Amino acid sequence: MKKIFFLSICLLYIFPSKSTPQNLGREKPITINEGLSQNSALAIIQDRKGFIWIGTKDGLNRYDGIGFQVYRHTLDKNSLVNNHIKCLYQDSGGNIWIGTLDGLSKFNPETEQFTTYQ
Protein backbone atom coordinates (compact mmCIF):
# COMPACT_ATOMS: atom_id res chain seq x y z
CA MET A 1 0.00 0.00 0.00
CA LYS A 2 2.85 2.37 0.85
CA LYS A 3 4.44 1.67 -2.54
CA ILE A 4 1.24 2.59 -4.40
CA PHE A 5 0.89 5.81 -2.40
CA PHE A 6 4.55 6.71 -3.01
CA LEU A 7 4.20 5.93 -6.74
CA SER A 8 1.06 8.11 -6.95
CA ILE A 9 2.86 11.05 -5.34
CA CYS A 10 5.82 10.61 -7.70
CA LEU A 11 3.55 10.57 -10.74
CA LEU A 12 1.79 13.75 -9.61
CA TYR A 13 5.18 15.39 -9.15
CA ILE A 14 6.45 14.24 -12.55
CA PHE A 15 3.28 15.22 -14.44
CA PRO A 16 2.07 18.38 -12.66
CA SER A 17 0.10 19.68 -15.64
CA LYS A 18 -2.37 16.82 -15.20
CA SER A 19 -2.95 17.71 -11.56
CA THR A 20 -3.21 21.51 -11.83
CA PRO A 21 -6.20 23.48 -13.12
CA GLN A 22 -6.07 24.36 -16.78
CA ASN A 23 -6.98 27.79 -18.10
CA LEU A 24 -10.10 27.03 -20.10
CA GLY A 25 -11.35 30.59 -20.16
CA ARG A 26 -10.64 33.70 -22.09
CA GLU A 27 -7.05 34.91 -21.84
CA LYS A 28 -7.50 38.36 -23.37
CA PRO A 29 -8.61 41.15 -21.00
CA ILE A 30 -12.05 42.63 -21.60
CA THR A 31 -11.79 46.40 -22.14
CA ILE A 32 -13.73 49.31 -23.60
CA ASN A 33 -12.66 48.02 -27.02
CA GLU A 34 -14.99 45.04 -26.47
CA GLY A 35 -17.83 47.26 -25.22
CA LEU A 36 -17.17 47.62 -21.48
CA SER A 37 -18.37 51.07 -20.36
CA GLN A 38 -15.14 51.87 -18.50
CA ASN A 39 -11.89 49.96 -17.93
CA SER A 40 -11.94 49.99 -14.10
CA ALA A 41 -14.19 47.25 -12.73
CA LEU A 42 -15.30 48.13 -9.19
CA ALA A 43 -17.67 45.17 -8.63
CA ILE A 44 -18.18 41.85 -10.43
CA ILE A 45 -20.70 39.02 -9.97
CA GLN A 46 -21.93 36.10 -12.04
CA ASP A 47 -25.68 35.49 -11.90
CA ARG A 48 -27.49 32.16 -11.95
CA LYS A 49 -27.99 32.35 -15.72
CA GLY A 50 -24.25 32.73 -16.29
CA PHE A 51 -24.17 36.43 -17.13
CA ILE A 52 -21.24 38.42 -15.77
CA TRP A 53 -22.27 41.75 -14.23
CA ILE A 54 -19.56 44.40 -13.98
CA GLY A 55 -19.99 47.68 -12.12
CA THR A 56 -17.74 50.57 -13.17
CA LYS A 57 -17.62 54.34 -12.66
CA ASP A 58 -19.65 54.60 -15.88
CA GLY A 59 -22.54 52.20 -15.42
CA LEU A 60 -23.64 48.60 -15.08
CA ASN A 61 -22.40 46.14 -17.71
CA ARG A 62 -23.93 42.72 -18.46
CA TYR A 63 -21.59 40.41 -20.36
CA ASP A 64 -22.96 37.29 -22.05
CA GLY A 65 -19.64 35.90 -23.28
CA ILE A 66 -19.98 37.65 -26.64
CA GLY A 67 -20.87 41.27 -25.98
CA PHE A 68 -22.07 43.84 -23.47
CA GLN A 69 -25.36 45.46 -22.56
CA VAL A 70 -24.61 48.70 -20.71
CA TYR A 71 -27.10 50.27 -18.29
CA ARG A 72 -26.58 53.90 -17.26
CA HIS A 73 -28.36 56.61 -15.32
CA THR A 74 -30.72 58.68 -17.47
CA LEU A 75 -33.36 61.29 -16.70
CA ASP A 76 -35.92 58.47 -16.46
CA LYS A 77 -36.84 57.83 -12.80
CA ASN A 78 -36.77 54.08 -13.52
CA SER A 79 -33.11 54.07 -14.57
CA LEU A 80 -30.00 53.32 -12.56
CA VAL A 81 -29.70 55.86 -9.70
CA ASN A 82 -26.01 56.69 -10.45
CA ASN A 83 -23.35 55.45 -12.86
CA HIS A 84 -20.62 55.08 -10.20
CA ILE A 85 -21.19 51.54 -8.94
CA LYS A 86 -19.59 50.35 -5.72
CA CYS A 87 -21.09 46.88 -5.15
CA LEU A 88 -23.31 44.21 -6.72
CA TYR A 89 -25.43 41.40 -5.24
CA GLN A 90 -27.97 38.92 -6.61
CA ASP A 91 -30.85 38.00 -4.30
CA SER A 92 -32.78 34.72 -4.15
CA GLY A 93 -35.38 36.12 -6.58
CA GLY A 94 -32.76 36.75 -9.26
CA ASN A 95 -32.76 40.54 -8.86
CA ILE A 96 -29.45 42.37 -9.11
CA TRP A 97 -28.87 44.92 -6.33
CA ILE A 98 -26.57 47.79 -7.25
CA GLY A 99 -24.93 50.00 -4.63
CA THR A 100 -23.94 53.38 -6.06
CA LEU A 101 -22.63 56.71 -4.77
CA ASP A 102 -26.19 58.11 -4.68
CA GLY A 103 -28.13 55.17 -3.30
CA LEU A 104 -29.33 51.67 -4.05
CA SER A 105 -30.95 50.35 -7.22
CA LYS A 106 -32.62 46.99 -7.76
CA PHE A 107 -32.59 45.62 -11.31
CA ASN A 108 -35.13 43.01 -12.37
CA PRO A 109 -33.50 41.07 -15.25
CA GLU A 110 -36.85 39.70 -16.43
CA THR A 111 -38.45 43.13 -16.94
CA GLU A 112 -35.17 45.06 -17.32
CA GLN A 113 -36.56 47.68 -14.90
CA PHE A 114 -34.76 49.49 -12.08
CA THR A 115 -36.25 50.41 -8.71
CA THR A 116 -34.41 53.10 -6.76
CA TYR A 117 -33.99 53.31 -2.98
CA GLN A 118 -32.46 56.54 -1.65
N, C-alpha and C positions, 0 to 999 in steps of 0.2 A: 504494500500500500504506500509506503514511504517513497519507493522508487517511482511509482506512477505520479505522486504529488510532485516530486522533484523534477521529473520529466516535463510535467505540465508547466511548471514555473519556468523551466529553461526554454520551452517552446514559446511561451508568451514573451520572454525576454528577447529571443532571437527574432521573432516576427511581431514587433510591436504594432505595425500598421493594422494588423488584423484585430488587435485588442483595443485600439483607440478609436474614438469617434471620427467619422469621416465628414468632411465638409460637403454636404449635399445641397446646400443652399446657394444663393446668389453671392458671388464674390465681389461684384462691383458696387460701390456705394451708391445709394439713392440720393440724388441731389435735385436742385431746382431744374436742371436740364431734363430730368425725367418727369417733372410736373409737381414736385414738392413745393409748397408755398414759400418756404424759407429753409435755409440749410441747417439751422440749429434746432434740433429736436429737443423739446423740454419735457415731453411725456410720451410714452409709447405703451399701447396695450394691443393684444390680439383678442378679438371677440370670439364667441362660440361658432360663428360661421366661417372663421378663418381670416376675416379682414384684419389688416393692421391699421390701427388708428394712431396718428402722430400729431401731437400738439406742438405748435411752434409759436413764435411771436407774431405770426401773420396768418393765424387760422387753424382750423381742424382739417386734417387730411386723412382720407380713407383710401388705403392702398389694397387693391385686389390681386396683386401679383403681376399685373400688366400695366395699370395706370392709376392715376389719382382722381378722386373727387374732392375738391376743396370747398369747405364751408367757412364763410367769413361773416363778420358783423355787417349788417346793412341797416338802413333806416326802418326796415320792417321790425315790428315789435316781437315777431316770432322767429327772429334770427338769433344767432350766437350773440351773447351779451357783450363780448369783447374778443378781439383777435389774439390777445396775448394769453396763451394757455399755460397753466402751471401744473395741472394734474388731470388724469383721466381714470375712470372707473366704470366697469360694466356691472349692473345689478342683476338680480336673479330673473328679472323680467326682460332682460336683453337691452335695456336702455343704457345709453352711454352718458355718464355724468362728466361734465367738463368744468373744472375749476379755473376761473380766469382772474385777471386783476380787478375786474369790476363786479364780480359775483359768480353765481353758479348757474349753469345751463344744463338742462336734461335734453338729450337728443333721442327721439324715438326712431330707430332705423326703419321700421315698417312704414311709418307715415312721412318720414324725413322732416319732422317738425321739431322745433326747439321750444322748450318752456324755460322761462327765466325766473330765477330766485335771487332777489337782491336784498 
